[in-house]
Amino acid sequence: MNKPFLKFSAFVLAGAMLVACGSDDDASKSNEEETGAEFPTEYADLSVEENKSNLEDNGIEFANSVEALKNSSGIETSIAFSNFASDGDLAIGRKSSLPIFDLVNNLRDFGRSNKPLDKTLAGMRTSEDIESIQTEFNNVAGTYTYNSQEQVWDSVPGGGSGKIVFKFPSKENGTTNNAEYTIYDYKGVNVSNSAVSEDYAGEYPAGLKIDLTIDGQKKLEYTFTAGYNSKGEPTSLTISVKVDAFVLAYEVSNDGTKASVKYSLKENDKNLYVLGADAEGNFDTDNIENSSGGDDVINKGTIYFQVLNIKFSGEIDVEALMTDIAAIPDEGGDAEEATAWNENSTMVVFYADSKTKIAEGEVVAVTKTRTVTDWWSEECGWNENDQWECPTYDEEFTAKEVQLVFADESRMSMDMFVKTGFDELTEKLKDLAGE
């Protein structure tokens, strides 16, 4: 991947950090109509400090919602199932091939604060290994019941049922099997010409459902759907997990010239967290494998990141950027590259409900100072604490940074903006992470 494309990733992530720290006073307005990258032109009639206050309130509300998800009955029971499966040495075929184990382990780590939300969403992606799930399904179909006294799983085969059912206590210290995980409705499609693996031609997973019920009430629903072209390359993929009032989702599409990916978390119809990207280019498998850099695959791309009512959008013309940077003379530096970035990319942070801007992003070349230790100096020596000590000196250097430009044309580096004024949010996020 070429450096400019990698730099854009860092540029985008910086914006993502800003939004994650950050609601308009009326965040209760509907924000469920998430429409990808957007680029409003009008500024919100608010001061920089008012915007920062809204950002912090937005972040605190988000942290509270994620905490509620972690404490939901679906997460709690998934943790219990993971423990019973481990303690009872649950053996049903090859465990790794059954998606329920990936699902519950992912939710367990999230519920125990061992995995943040973004990694939990990323963990919903399916394995790259292609296998016949139908054969595995037929081999292990049946009912598996946890025996609390013996701490083992009793099984009753059910090869023709098309279901795998686990009965177990809903709580870690429970002894009554009042919870059920059911894997069912598996669908597969046959592909004879596989570009994904030359050694494989056969079934690809196209659909699967998993339900969790507690005392007869459905508390978790997992749905997997996928479509493929004749080469076995995925053209669409959707994985969603509904836990109580929350829905976590992962969506991908690729028609060869346009591709998109989106992670999201909703509470009822309210967007809590959305991270997505859309790109135009040549996404054929052969082109990707033969690519010498990101611009060989992607021509243009956008990314968007939303937390409740605060949204970040970024856009880049990769081809044009690469052309402009290639034209910079060898003696050119960060200022010329910053100009190239600003001419070929756009970034904006705004309120999702009112579509009014908080700030625009601009790449600038700035002079900074860093402290350098002269390890080769003749003045180096052991100090009174028996530590090797050398003289230091200040050194100026230039670097590119993303600055936020507000309605009054005042500026602030994005790094400084997100580091100041968010004390309450920082403490809330530490609590959320279990620190």
C-alpha positions in Angstrom: 0.0 0.0 0.0 1.4 3.4 -0.9 2.4 5.9 1.7 -0.1 8.5 0.8 -2.9 6.0 1.2 -1.5 5.0 4.6 -1.3 8.6 5.6 -4.9 9.1 4.6 -5.8 6.2 7.0 -4.0 8.1 9.8 -5.8 11.3 8.7 -9.1 9.5 8.9 -8.4 7.8 12.2 -7.6 11.2 13.7 -11.0 12.3 12.7 -12.5 9.2 14.2 -10.8 9.9 17.5 -12.4 13.4 17.5 -15.9 12.0 17.0 -15.5 9.3 19.5 -14.7 11.9 22.1 -17.8 13.7 21.2 -24.2 16.0 20.6 -25.9 18.8 19.7 -28.2 19.9 22.5 -31.0 18.0 20.8 -29.3 14.7 20.4 -32.7 13.0 21.0 -33.6 14.0 17.4 -33.6 11.1 15.0 -30.2 10.2 13.7 -31.1 6.8 12.4 -30.9 7.9 8.7 -27.2 7.3 8.3 -26.4 7.9 4.6 -22.7 7.4 4.3 -20.2 10.2 3.9 -21.8 13.7 3.8 -20.2 17.1 3.5 -22.3 20.0 4.9 -21.4 23.5 4.0 -23.0 25.6 6.8 -21.5 26.0 10.3 -23.5 25.5 13.5 -24.1 28.8 15.3 -22.0 27.7 18.3 -18.7 28.7 19.8 -15.7 26.4 19.9 -16.3 25.8 23.6 -20.0 25.0 23.1 -19.0 22.5 20.4 -16.5 20.9 22.8 -19.2 20.7 25.5 -21.5 19.0 23.1 -18.8 16.6 22.0 -18.1 15.6 25.6 -21.8 15.1 26.4 -22.2 13.0 23.3 -19.3 10.8 24.3 -20.6 10.3 27.8 -24.0 9.3 26.5 -22.3 6.9 24.1 -20.3 5.3 27.0 -23.4 4.9 29.0 -25.1 3.1 26.2 -22.2 0.7 25.6 -22.2 0.0 29.4 -25.9 -0.9 29.1 -25.1 -3.3 26.3 -22.3 -5.0 28.2 -24.7 -5.6 31.1 -27.5 -7.0 28.9 -28.9 -10.4 29.6 -27.8 -11.6 26.2 -24.1 -10.8 26.9 -24.3 -12.2 30.5 -25.7 -15.5 29.2 -23.2 -15.7 26.4 -20.5 -15.4 29.0 -22.1 -18.2 31.0 -22.3 -20.4 27.9 -18.7 -19.9 27.1 -17.7 -21.0 30.6 -20.0 -24.1 30.6 -18.6 -25.0 27.1 -15.1 -24.8 28.5 -15.6 -26.4 31.9 -17.8 -29.2 30.5 -15.3 -29.9 27.7 -18.0 -29.5 25.1 -16.9 -31.6 22.1 -19.1 -31.4 19.0 -17.1 -32.0 15.9 -14.5 -29.4 15.1 -15.4 -26.5 17.4 -13.7 -23.9 15.4 -15.9 -24.5 12.4 -19.1 -23.7 14.3 -19.7 -19.9 14.3 -21.4 -19.9 17.7 -18.1 -20.3 19.4 -16.7 -17.2 17.7 -19.8 -15.3 18.5 -20.0 -16.1 22.2 -16.3 -15.7 22.8 -16.4 -12.3 21.1 -19.4 -11.2 23.2 -17.7 -12.7 26.4 -14.6 -10.6 25.9 -16.7 -7.5 25.3 -18.8 -8.1 28.3 -15.8 -8.6 30.5 -14.2 -5.4 29.2 -11.4 -7.4 27.6 -12.3 -6.1 24.2 -13.5 -2.6 23.1 -16.5 -2.0 20.9 -14.5 -1.4 17.7 -12.6 -4.7 18.1 -15.9 -6.5 19.0 -17.4 -5.3 15.8 -14.3 -6.3 13.8 -14.5 -9.7 15.4 -17.8 -10.3 13.7 -16.0 -10.8 10.4 -16.1 -14.4 9.2 -13.0 -16.6 8.9 -11.1 -16.5 5.6 -11.1 -20.3 5.5 -13.7 -21.8 3.2 -15.2 -25.0 4.5 -18.4 -27.1 4.0 -20.5 -26.1 7.0 -23.3 -28.4 5.8 -21.3 -31.5 6.3 -20.3 -30.3 9.8 -23.9 -29.5 10.5 -25.2 -32.9 9.6 -22.5 -34.5 11.8 -23.2 -32.6 14.9 -26.9 -31.8 14.7 -28.7 -32.6 17.9 -29.4 -31.4 21.4 -26.6 -30.8 23.9 -27.7 -30.4 27.6 -25.4 -29.2 30.3 -25.2 -31.5 33.4 -24.5 -29.2 36.3 -23.8 -32.0 38.8 -21.3 -33.8 36.6 -20.1 -30.6 34.7 -20.4 -32.4 31.4 -22.6 -32.1 28.3 -25.1 -34.9 27.5 -26.0 -35.2 23.9 -28.9 -36.6 21.8 -28.1 -37.0 18.1 -30.5 -35.3 15.7 -29.0 -35.6 12.2 -32.2 -34.9 10.4 -33.3 -31.9 12.5 -31.2 -29.3 10.8 -30.6 -27.8 14.2 -27.9 -27.7 16.9 -29.4 -26.9 20.3 -27.5 -26.2 23.5 -29.4 -26.1 26.8 -27.6 -24.6 29.8 -28.1 -22.2 32.8 -28.4 -18.6 31.9 -26.1 -17.5 34.7 -22.6 -18.7 35.6 -23.6 -19.9 39.0 -27.0 -21.4 37.8 -28.0 -25.0 37.9 -31.3 -24.9 36.0 -31.0 -25.1 32.2 -33.3 -22.2 31.4 -31.3 -20.9 28.4 -31.0 -22.3 24.9 -28.7 -21.5 22.0 -30.1 -22.8 18.7 -28.2 -22.9 15.4 -30.4 -23.4 12.4 -31.5 -22.5 8.9 -28.0 -23.0 7.3 -27.9 -22.3 3.6 -25.0 -22.9 1.1 -24.3 -22.3 -2.5 -22.1 -24.3 -4.8 -19.3 -22.5 -6.8 -17.3 -24.5 -9.3 -14.7 -21.9 -10.3 -13.1 -20.5 -7.1 -10.7 -17.6 -7.4 -10.4 -17.6 -3.7 -8.8 -21.0 -3.5 -7.6 -23.0 -6.5 -7.9 -26.2 -4.5 -11.5 -25.7 -3.5 -14.6 -25.9 -5.6 -17.9 -26.5 -3.8 -20.1 -25.1 -1.1 -19.9 -21.6 0.2 -21.9 -20.4 3.3 -24.8 -18.2 2.2 -27.0 -18.1 5.3 -27.2 -19.0 9.0 -29.2 -18.1 12.1 -28.5 -18.4 15.8 -31.0 -17.6 18.5 -30.6 -17.3 22.3 -33.7 -17.7 24.5 -33.9 -17.3 28.2 -37.0 -18.7 30.0 -38.6 -18.9 26.6 -37.9 -15.2 25.7 -35.6 -14.5 22.7 -32.7 -12.4 23.9 -30.2 -12.7 21.1 -30.5 -13.2 17.3 -27.6 -13.8 15.0 -28.1 -13.6 11.2 -25.5 -14.3 8.5 -26.2 -13.8 4.8 -23.8 -13.8 1.8 -23.8 -13.7 -2.0 -21.0 -14.7 -4.4 -20.0 -14.3 -8.0 -19.1 -17.3 -10.2 -15.5 -17.2 -9.0 -16.6 -17.6 -5.3 -15.7 -14.0 -4.5 -18.2 -12.4 -2.0 -20.4 -9.7 -3.6 -22.3 -9.1 -0.4 -22.1 -10.0 3.2 -24.2 -9.1 6.2 -23.7 -10.2 9.8 -26.0 -8.9 12.5 -26.3 -9.6 16.2 -29.4 -8.3 18.0 -28.9 -8.3 21.8 -32.0 -7.0 23.7 -32.5 -3.5 22.2 -29.1 -3.3 20.6 -28.0 -4.4 17.1 -24.4 -4.9 16.1 -23.8 -5.3 12.3 -21.1 -5.8 9.8 -21.9 -5.2 6.1 -19.8 -5.6 2.9 -20.5 -5.2 -0.8 -18.4 -5.4 -3.9 -19.5 -5.4 -7.5 -16.0 -5.2 -8.9 -15.9 -1.4 -9.4 -17.5 -0.2 -6.2 -16.9 -1.6 -2.7 -18.2 -0.7 0.7 -17.8 -1.8 4.3 -19.7 -0.7 7.4 -19.7 -1.5 11.1 -22.5 -0.3 13.2 -24.1 -0.4 16.6 -27.7 0.7 17.1 -30.0 1.0 20.2 -33.5 0.6 18.9 -33.5 3.0 15.9 -30.7 5.2 17.2 -27.2 5.1 15.7 -24.7 4.8 18.6 -21.7 4.0 16.5 -21.2 3.8 12.7 -17.9 3.3 10.8 -18.0 2.9 7.1 -16.1 3.4 3.9 -17.0 3.4 0.2 -14.5 3.2 -2.7 -14.4 3.2 -6.5 -11.8 1.3 -8.4 -10.9 -2.2 -9.7 -11.6 -4.8 -7.0 -11.2 -7.8 -9.1 -9.2 -10.5 -7.3 -6.5 -10.6 -10.0 -6.0 -6.9 -9.9 -5.7 -6.8 -6.1 -3.1 -9.6 -6.1 -1.1 -7.9 -8.8 -1.3 -4.4 -7.3 1.8 -2.6 -6.5 0.1 -0.1 -4.3 -3.3 1.1 -3.0 -3.9 3.5 -6.0 -3.8 0.5 -8.4 -7.0 -0.7 -6.6 -8.7 2.4 -5.3 -9.3 5.5 -7.4 -11.5 7.4 -5.0 -12.7 6.8 -1.5 -14.8 8.1 1.3 -15.0 7.2 5.0 -17.5 8.2 7.6 -17.6 7.8 11.4 -20.5 8.6 13.6 -21.1 8.5 17.4 -24.7 9.4 18.2 -25.1 12.9 16.8 -21.5 13.7 15.9 -20.3 12.6 12.5 -17.0 12.8 10.7 -16.7 12.5 6.9 -13.5 12.2 4.8 -13.0 12.0 1.1 -9.9 11.4 -1.1 -9.1 11.3 -4.8 -6.3 8.7 -4.6 -5.3 8.9 -8.3 -5.1 12.7 -8.3 -3.2 12.8 -5.0 -0.7 10.2 -6.2 -0.2 12.3 -9.4 0.4 15.5 -7.5 2.8 14.0 -5.0 4.8 12.3 -7.7 5.2 15.7 -9.4 6.7 17.3 -6.2 10.5 17.9 -6.8 12.9 15.9 -4.6 13.7 19.1 -2.7 10.0 19.6 -2.0 8.8 18.9 1.5 5.8 18.8 3.9 4.4 22.1 2.7 4.0 20.8 -0.9 2.6 17.5 0.3 0.1 19.3 2.5 -1.1 21.4 -0.5 -1.5 18.2 -2.5 -3.6 16.7 0.3 -5.8 19.7 0.7 -6.4 19.8 -3.1 -7.4 16.2 -3.3 -9.1 15.4 0.1 -11.9 16.8 2.2 -12.7 16.4 5.9 -15.6 17.7 8.0 -17.0 17.2 11.5 -20.7 18.0 11.9 -24.0 17.4 13.7 -25.8 14.5 12.1 -29.3 15.9 12.8 -28.9 19.5 11.7 -26.2 18.8 9.1 -24.3 21.8 10.4 -20.5 21.9 10.7 -18.5 21.9 13.8 -15.2 22.3 11.9 -13.4 21.5 8.7 -10.2 19.7 8.5 -7.1 21.0 6.8 -3.6 19.5 6.4 -0.8 22.0 7.2 2.9 21.8 7.5 4.1 23.0 10.9 7.4 23.5 12.6 7.8 21.6 15.8 10.5 21.1 18.4 11.7 17.8 19.8 14.3 17.0 22.4 17.1 14.8 21.1 19.6 12.8 23.2 23.2 12.9 21.9 24.2 9.3 22.8 27.6 9.7 21.1 28.7 12.8 23.0 32.0 12.8 24.9 30.0 14.3 27.8 28.1 11.1 28.4 28.7 9.4 31.7 27.4 7.7 34.8 25.4 9.9 37.1 25.0 9.5 40.9 22.1 7.0 40.4 24.3 4.8 38.3 22.4 5.6 35.2 24.1 6.4 31.8 23.4 10.0 31.1 24.0 12.1 27.9 23.4 15.7 27.0 20.2 16.7 25.2 19.4 19.5 22.8 16.3 20.9 21.1 15.8 20.3 17.4 13.3 21.9 15.0 11.6 19.8 12.3 8.6 20.1 10.0 5.7 17.8 9.9 2.1 17.6 8.6 -0.8 17.7 11.0 -4.6 17.9 10.7 -5.9 21.2 12.0 -9.6 22.0 12.7 -10.9 25.3 11.2 -13.9 26.7 13.0 -16.6 29.2 11.9 -14.6 32.1 13.3 -11.6 30.9 11.3 -9.7 30.1 14.5 -7.6 27.0 14.3 -6.6 24.2 16.6 -4.7 21.0 16.0 -7.0 18.0 16.2 -4.6 16.4 18.6 -4.8 19.4 21.0 -8.6 19.7 20.6 -9.3 16.1 21.7 -6.7 16.3 24.5 -8.2 19.3 26.3 -11.6 19.7 28.0 -12.7 16.1 28.1 -11.8 15.1 31.7 -15.3 13.7 32.6 -15.4 11.7 29.4 -11.9 10.4 29.9 -12.9 9.1 33.3 -16.0 7.5 31.9 -14.1 5.7 29.2 -11.6 4.4 31.7 -14.5 3.0 33.8 -15.9 1.5 30.6 -12.6 -0.2 29.9 -12.4 -1.6 33.4 -9.3 0.4 34.3 
